[in-house]
Amino acid sequence: MLELAHVDTFYGNIQALRDVSLHIDDGEIVTLIGANGAGKSTTLMTICGVNRARRGKIFWNGEAIENHAPNTIVSLGISQVPEGRLIFPDMTVSENLDLGAFLRNDQAVIRQDKEYVFELFPILAERRKQPGGTLSGGEQQMLAISRALMARPKLLLLDEPSLGLAPIIIQQIFAIIRKVNTDGTTIFLVEQNANQALRIANRGYVMENGRIVMEDDAQALLSSDLVQKAYLGM
């Protein structure tokens, strides 16, 4: 479905990604773990076209997309839930969801999809007329995920969905990620919470200093001495 081949990304003269190659197959949950500043978020931003790859190729179902604009990439079926949620705080929950469907014009299906996310997150249905900024941190994360789902993505990119949330809310968020995947959406999950991420993933990559240094199926990475010492606190 998605392939990065030898991708380099820079911020000015500072290189953030170095020869990054990875792939995501249809139907998978793939996680990218690593320390803060390793380049995980930059990887997602590069896929989405917000940061352009200076070298290398990005293929979406065989089509090179590294020079596409972000809105074009969304229209192809890739949506991102950014780190820090970045909802529109002065707009209602319902208006935030409508913005997620901005590139669509199938109004009847949009209404169905809104009901789908309300089933995923019933608290959002209760809060549908409230401004997004009045929601708790966990509720804002639910809204950010729901807004991205309103674009009907084939691939959902999640950037640190557990960041700053209480443990019970983290459990809820990860359960919903698994359900969304079961319902047919492929997931690429960036997380510092390596234990939670690897437990729901099929495969994983480990990133250090802008490079992929390990890749394996998720259970193998959970059992790796290096991953346990560096990321699981064992």
TIBADO-405274 format. One record per residue (C-alpha): residue number from 1; residue in three letters; x negated, y negated, z. Coordinates in nm, 2 decimals. Layout:
residues N
@nr NUM	rest ALA	xx X	yy Y	zz Z
...
***
This chain:
residues 234
@nr 1	rest MET	xx 0.00	yy 0.00	zz 0.00
@nr 2	rest LEU	xx -0.26	yy -0.25	zz 0.11
@nr 3	rest GLU	xx -0.64	yy -0.24	zz 0.05
@nr 4	rest LEU	xx -0.92	yy -0.48	zz 0.15
@nr 5	rest ALA	xx -1.24	yy -0.41	zz -0.04
@nr 6	rest HIS	xx -1.57	yy -0.58	zz 0.07
@nr 7	rest VAL	xx -1.40	yy -0.90	zz 0.19
@nr 8	rest ASP	xx -1.60	yy -1.19	zz 0.32
@nr 9	rest THR	xx -1.42	yy -1.49	zz 0.47
@nr 10	rest PHE	xx -1.57	yy -1.82	zz 0.58
@nr 11	rest TYR	xx -1.47	yy -2.12	zz 0.79
@nr 12	rest GLY	xx -1.69	yy -2.39	zz 0.61
@nr 13	rest ASN	xx -2.04	yy -2.24	zz 0.63
@nr 14	rest ILE	xx -1.96	yy -2.01	zz 0.92
@nr 15	rest GLN	xx -1.89	yy -1.65	zz 0.81
@nr 16	rest ALA	xx -1.60	yy -1.49	zz 0.99
@nr 17	rest LEU	xx -1.55	yy -1.16	zz 0.80
@nr 18	rest ARG	xx -1.84	yy -0.96	zz 0.66
@nr 19	rest ASP	xx -1.78	yy -0.69	zz 0.40
@nr 20	rest VAL	xx -1.45	yy -0.58	zz 0.55
@nr 21	rest SER	xx -1.29	yy -0.28	zz 0.38
@nr 22	rest LEU	xx -0.97	yy -0.11	zz 0.51
@nr 23	rest HIS	xx -0.65	yy 0.03	zz 0.39
@nr 24	rest ILE	xx -0.29	yy 0.07	zz 0.51
@nr 25	rest ASP	xx -0.07	yy 0.34	zz 0.36
@nr 26	rest ASP	xx 0.31	yy 0.32	zz 0.33
@nr 27	rest GLY	xx 0.49	yy 0.41	zz 0.65
@nr 28	rest GLU	xx 0.19	yy 0.39	zz 0.88
@nr 29	rest ILE	xx 0.12	yy 0.20	zz 1.20
@nr 30	rest VAL	xx -0.24	yy 0.09	zz 1.17
@nr 31	rest THR	xx -0.41	yy -0.11	zz 1.45
@nr 32	rest LEU	xx -0.72	yy -0.33	zz 1.44
@nr 33	rest ILE	xx -0.88	yy -0.37	zz 1.78
@nr 34	rest GLY	xx -1.17	yy -0.57	zz 1.90
@nr 35	rest ALA	xx -1.29	yy -0.83	zz 2.14
@nr 36	rest ASN	xx -1.16	yy -1.19	zz 2.13
@nr 37	rest GLY	xx -1.34	yy -1.37	zz 1.84
@nr 38	rest ALA	xx -1.42	yy -1.05	zz 1.66
@nr 39	rest GLY	xx -1.23	yy -1.16	zz 1.34
@nr 40	rest LYS	xx -0.90	yy -0.98	zz 1.39
@nr 41	rest SER	xx -0.68	yy -1.28	zz 1.34
@nr 42	rest THR	xx -0.89	yy -1.40	zz 1.05
@nr 43	rest THR	xx -0.83	yy -1.07	zz 0.88
@nr 44	rest LEU	xx -0.45	yy -1.12	zz 0.90
@nr 45	rest MET	xx -0.48	yy -1.48	zz 0.78
@nr 46	rest THR	xx -0.69	yy -1.37	zz 0.49
@nr 47	rest ILE	xx -0.44	yy -1.10	zz 0.39
@nr 48	rest CYS	xx -0.17	yy -1.37	zz 0.40
@nr 49	rest GLY	xx -0.36	yy -1.62	zz 0.19
@nr 50	rest VAL	xx -0.39	yy -1.88	zz 0.46
@nr 51	rest ASN	xx -0.77	yy -1.83	zz 0.46
@nr 52	rest ARG	xx -0.90	yy -1.74	zz 0.12
@nr 53	rest ALA	xx -1.15	yy -1.45	zz 0.08
@nr 54	rest ARG	xx -1.47	yy -1.60	zz -0.06
@nr 55	rest ARG	xx -1.58	yy -1.25	zz -0.18
@nr 56	rest GLY	xx -1.41	yy -0.92	zz -0.22
@nr 57	rest LYS	xx -1.07	yy -0.80	zz -0.33
@nr 58	rest ILE	xx -0.73	yy -0.76	zz -0.16
@nr 59	rest PHE	xx -0.49	yy -0.52	zz -0.34
@nr 60	rest TRP	xx -0.11	yy -0.50	zz -0.27
@nr 61	rest ASN	xx 0.03	yy -0.19	zz -0.44
@nr 62	rest GLY	xx -0.26	yy -0.21	zz -0.69
@nr 63	rest GLU	xx -0.22	yy -0.58	zz -0.76
@nr 64	rest ALA	xx -0.50	yy -0.82	zz -0.67
@nr 65	rest ILE	xx -0.35	yy -1.09	zz -0.44
@nr 66	rest GLU	xx -0.66	yy -1.26	zz -0.29
@nr 67	rest ASN	xx -0.59	yy -1.58	zz -0.49
@nr 68	rest HIS	xx -0.21	yy -1.59	zz -0.43
@nr 69	rest ALA	xx -0.05	yy -1.86	zz -0.23
@nr 70	rest PRO	xx 0.10	yy -1.76	zz 0.11
@nr 71	rest ASN	xx 0.46	yy -1.81	zz 0.00
@nr 72	rest THR	xx 0.40	yy -1.58	zz -0.30
@nr 73	rest ILE	xx 0.25	yy -1.31	zz -0.07
@nr 74	rest VAL	xx 0.56	yy -1.33	zz 0.16
@nr 75	rest SER	xx 0.78	yy -1.29	zz -0.15
@nr 76	rest LEU	xx 0.59	yy -0.97	zz -0.24
@nr 77	rest GLY	xx 0.68	yy -0.82	zz 0.09
@nr 78	rest ILE	xx 0.42	yy -0.91	zz 0.35
@nr 79	rest SER	xx 0.52	yy -1.11	zz 0.66
@nr 80	rest GLN	xx 0.32	yy -1.21	zz 0.96
@nr 81	rest VAL	xx 0.40	yy -1.27	zz 1.33
@nr 82	rest PRO	xx 0.13	yy -1.51	zz 1.43
@nr 83	rest GLU	xx -0.06	yy -1.52	zz 1.75
@nr 84	rest GLY	xx 0.11	yy -1.75	zz 2.00
@nr 85	rest ARG	xx 0.45	yy -1.69	zz 1.83
@nr 86	rest LEU	xx 0.47	yy -2.04	zz 1.67
@nr 87	rest ILE	xx 0.85	yy -2.05	zz 1.67
@nr 88	rest PHE	xx 1.03	yy -2.38	zz 1.60
@nr 89	rest PRO	xx 1.11	yy -2.49	zz 1.95
@nr 90	rest ASP	xx 1.37	yy -2.76	zz 1.87
@nr 91	rest MET	xx 1.57	yy -2.52	zz 1.64
@nr 92	rest THR	xx 1.82	yy -2.27	zz 1.77
@nr 93	rest VAL	xx 1.75	yy -1.90	zz 1.77
@nr 94	rest SER	xx 1.99	yy -1.86	zz 1.48
@nr 95	rest GLU	xx 1.82	yy -2.14	zz 1.28
@nr 96	rest ASN	xx 1.48	yy -1.98	zz 1.34
@nr 97	rest LEU	xx 1.61	yy -1.66	zz 1.19
@nr 98	rest ASP	xx 1.76	yy -1.84	zz 0.89
@nr 99	rest LEU	xx 1.41	yy -1.99	zz 0.82
@nr 100	rest GLY	xx 1.27	yy -1.64	zz 0.81
@nr 101	rest ALA	xx 1.50	yy -1.57	zz 0.52
@nr 102	rest PHE	xx 1.42	yy -1.89	zz 0.34
@nr 103	rest LEU	xx 1.30	yy -1.72	zz 0.02
@nr 104	rest ARG	xx 1.61	yy -1.50	zz 0.00
@nr 105	rest ASN	xx 1.95	yy -1.58	zz -0.15
@nr 106	rest ASP	xx 2.14	yy -1.25	zz -0.08
@nr 107	rest GLN	xx 2.36	yy -1.41	zz 0.19
@nr 108	rest ALA	xx 2.56	yy -1.10	zz 0.27
@nr 109	rest VAL	xx 2.25	yy -0.89	zz 0.33
@nr 110	rest ILE	xx 2.09	yy -1.18	zz 0.53
@nr 111	rest ARG	xx 2.39	yy -1.16	zz 0.76
@nr 112	rest GLN	xx 2.35	yy -0.79	zz 0.80
@nr 113	rest ASP	xx 1.98	yy -0.83	zz 0.88
@nr 114	rest LYS	xx 2.06	yy -1.09	zz 1.14
@nr 115	rest GLU	xx 2.29	yy -0.84	zz 1.31
@nr 116	rest TYR	xx 2.01	yy -0.58	zz 1.28
@nr 117	rest VAL	xx 1.76	yy -0.80	zz 1.48
@nr 118	rest PHE	xx 2.04	yy -0.88	zz 1.73
@nr 119	rest GLU	xx 2.07	yy -0.51	zz 1.78
@nr 120	rest LEU	xx 1.70	yy -0.48	zz 1.83
@nr 121	rest PHE	xx 1.69	yy -0.77	zz 2.07
@nr 122	rest PRO	xx 2.04	yy -0.81	zz 2.23
@nr 123	rest ILE	xx 1.91	yy -1.10	zz 2.44
@nr 124	rest LEU	xx 1.86	yy -1.31	zz 2.12
@nr 125	rest ALA	xx 2.23	yy -1.25	zz 2.03
@nr 126	rest GLU	xx 2.32	yy -1.40	zz 2.37
@nr 127	rest ARG	xx 2.08	yy -1.69	zz 2.31
@nr 128	rest ARG	xx 2.16	yy -1.75	zz 1.94
@nr 129	rest LYS	xx 2.27	yy -2.11	zz 1.99
@nr 130	rest GLN	xx 1.99	yy -2.20	zz 2.23
@nr 131	rest PRO	xx 1.68	yy -2.40	zz 2.11
@nr 132	rest GLY	xx 1.38	yy -2.16	zz 2.07
@nr 133	rest GLY	xx 1.18	yy -2.37	zz 2.31
@nr 134	rest THR	xx 1.41	yy -2.28	zz 2.60
@nr 135	rest LEU	xx 1.34	yy -1.91	zz 2.58
@nr 136	rest SER	xx 1.10	yy -1.72	zz 2.80
@nr 137	rest GLY	xx 0.76	yy -1.61	zz 2.66
@nr 138	rest GLY	xx 0.89	yy -1.26	zz 2.60
@nr 139	rest GLU	xx 1.21	yy -1.39	zz 2.43
@nr 140	rest GLN	xx 1.00	yy -1.61	zz 2.21
@nr 141	rest GLN	xx 0.79	yy -1.31	zz 2.10
@nr 142	rest MET	xx 1.11	yy -1.13	zz 2.02
@nr 143	rest LEU	xx 1.23	yy -1.42	zz 1.82
@nr 144	rest ALA	xx 0.90	yy -1.44	zz 1.63
@nr 145	rest ILE	xx 0.92	yy -1.07	zz 1.54
@nr 146	rest SER	xx 1.28	yy -1.11	zz 1.44
@nr 147	rest ARG	xx 1.21	yy -1.42	zz 1.22
@nr 148	rest ALA	xx 0.94	yy -1.22	zz 1.03
@nr 149	rest LEU	xx 1.18	yy -0.93	zz 0.98
@nr 150	rest MET	xx 1.44	yy -1.17	zz 0.83
@nr 151	rest ALA	xx 1.21	yy -1.18	zz 0.52
@nr 152	rest ARG	xx 1.27	yy -0.80	zz 0.47
@nr 153	rest PRO	xx 0.90	yy -0.72	zz 0.47
@nr 154	rest LYS	xx 0.76	yy -0.39	zz 0.35
@nr 155	rest LEU	xx 0.45	yy -0.47	zz 0.56
@nr 156	rest LEU	xx 0.47	yy -0.65	zz 0.89
@nr 157	rest LEU	xx 0.15	yy -0.80	zz 1.03
@nr 158	rest LEU	xx 0.16	yy -0.85	zz 1.41
@nr 159	rest ASP	xx -0.11	yy -1.06	zz 1.58
@nr 160	rest GLU	xx -0.14	yy -1.00	zz 1.95
@nr 161	rest PRO	xx 0.23	yy -0.94	zz 2.02
@nr 162	rest SER	xx 0.15	yy -0.85	zz 2.39
@nr 163	rest LEU	xx -0.05	yy -1.17	zz 2.46
@nr 164	rest GLY	xx 0.06	yy -1.34	zz 2.79
@nr 165	rest LEU	xx 0.36	yy -1.11	zz 2.85
@nr 166	rest ALA	xx 0.46	yy -0.92	zz 3.17
@nr 167	rest PRO	xx 0.40	yy -0.55	zz 3.16
@nr 168	rest ILE	xx 0.77	yy -0.46	zz 3.14
@nr 169	rest ILE	xx 0.82	yy -0.69	zz 2.84
@nr 170	rest ILE	xx 0.51	yy -0.54	zz 2.67
@nr 171	rest GLN	xx 0.66	yy -0.20	zz 2.70
@nr 172	rest GLN	xx 0.98	yy -0.33	zz 2.54
@nr 173	rest ILE	xx 0.79	yy -0.50	zz 2.25
@nr 174	rest PHE	xx 0.59	yy -0.19	zz 2.17
@nr 175	rest ALA	xx 0.90	yy 0.03	zz 2.18
@nr 176	rest ILE	xx 1.06	yy -0.21	zz 1.92
@nr 177	rest ILE	xx 0.75	yy -0.20	zz 1.71
@nr 178	rest ARG	xx 0.78	yy 0.18	zz 1.69
@nr 179	rest LYS	xx 1.15	yy 0.16	zz 1.61
@nr 180	rest VAL	xx 1.09	yy -0.10	zz 1.33
@nr 181	rest ASN	xx 0.83	yy 0.14	zz 1.18
@nr 182	rest THR	xx 1.07	yy 0.43	zz 1.21
@nr 183	rest ASP	xx 1.33	yy 0.22	zz 1.03
@nr 184	rest GLY	xx 1.10	yy 0.19	zz 0.73
@nr 185	rest THR	xx 0.86	yy -0.10	zz 0.78
@nr 186	rest THR	xx 0.49	yy -0.04	zz 0.77
@nr 187	rest ILE	xx 0.30	yy -0.21	zz 1.05
@nr 188	rest PHE	xx -0.05	yy -0.36	zz 1.08
@nr 189	rest LEU	xx -0.11	yy -0.44	zz 1.44
@nr 190	rest VAL	xx -0.39	yy -0.66	zz 1.57
@nr 191	rest GLU	xx -0.43	yy -0.62	zz 1.95
@nr 192	rest GLN	xx -0.67	yy -0.67	zz 2.24
@nr 193	rest ASN	xx -0.45	yy -0.43	zz 2.44
@nr 194	rest ALA	xx -0.63	yy -0.13	zz 2.27
@nr 195	rest ASN	xx -0.47	yy 0.13	zz 2.49
@nr 196	rest GLN	xx -0.11	yy 0.03	zz 2.40
@nr 197	rest ALA	xx -0.20	yy -0.02	zz 2.04
@nr 198	rest LEU	xx -0.37	yy 0.31	zz 1.98
@nr 199	rest ARG	xx -0.09	yy 0.50	zz 2.16
@nr 200	rest ILE	xx 0.16	yy 0.39	zz 1.90
@nr 201	rest ALA	xx -0.07	yy 0.39	zz 1.59
@nr 202	rest ASN	xx -0.14	yy 0.65	zz 1.33
@nr 203	rest ARG	xx -0.49	yy 0.52	zz 1.26
@nr 204	rest GLY	xx -0.72	yy 0.24	zz 1.38
@nr 205	rest TYR	xx -1.01	yy 0.02	zz 1.30
@nr 206	rest VAL	xx -1.26	yy -0.14	zz 1.55
@nr 207	rest MET	xx -1.40	yy -0.48	zz 1.46
@nr 208	rest GLU	xx -1.71	yy -0.65	zz 1.60
@nr 209	rest ASN	xx -1.86	yy -0.98	zz 1.49
@nr 210	rest GLY	xx -1.65	yy -0.98	zz 1.17
@nr 211	rest ARG	xx -1.74	yy -0.62	zz 1.07
@nr 212	rest ILE	xx -1.55	yy -0.29	zz 1.08
@nr 213	rest VAL	xx -1.77	yy -0.07	zz 1.30
@nr 214	rest MET	xx -1.54	yy 0.23	zz 1.35
@nr 215	rest GLU	xx -1.24	yy 0.38	zz 1.19
@nr 216	rest ASP	xx -1.05	yy 0.70	zz 1.27
@nr 217	rest ASP	xx -0.71	yy 0.84	zz 1.36
@nr 218	rest ALA	xx -0.57	yy 0.67	zz 1.67
@nr 219	rest GLN	xx -0.60	yy 0.97	zz 1.90
@nr 220	rest ALA	xx -0.97	yy 1.02	zz 1.81
@nr 221	rest LEU	xx -1.04	yy 0.65	zz 1.88
@nr 222	rest LEU	xx -0.86	yy 0.68	zz 2.22
@nr 223	rest SER	xx -1.09	yy 0.97	zz 2.30
@nr 224	rest SER	xx -1.41	yy 0.79	zz 2.18
@nr 225	rest ASP	xx -1.66	yy 0.72	zz 2.46
@nr 226	rest LEU	xx -1.75	yy 0.39	zz 2.29
@nr 227	rest VAL	xx -1.39	yy 0.27	zz 2.27
@nr 228	rest GLN	xx -1.32	yy 0.38	zz 2.62
@nr 229	rest LYS	xx -1.61	yy 0.19	zz 2.76
@nr 230	rest ALA	xx -1.58	yy -0.12	zz 2.55
@nr 231	rest TYR	xx -1.20	yy -0.16	zz 2.52
@nr 232	rest LEU	xx -1.02	yy 0.07	zz 2.77
@nr 233	rest GLY	xx -1.22	yy -0.01	zz 3.08
@nr 234	rest MET	xx -1.31	yy 0.36	zz 3.14
***
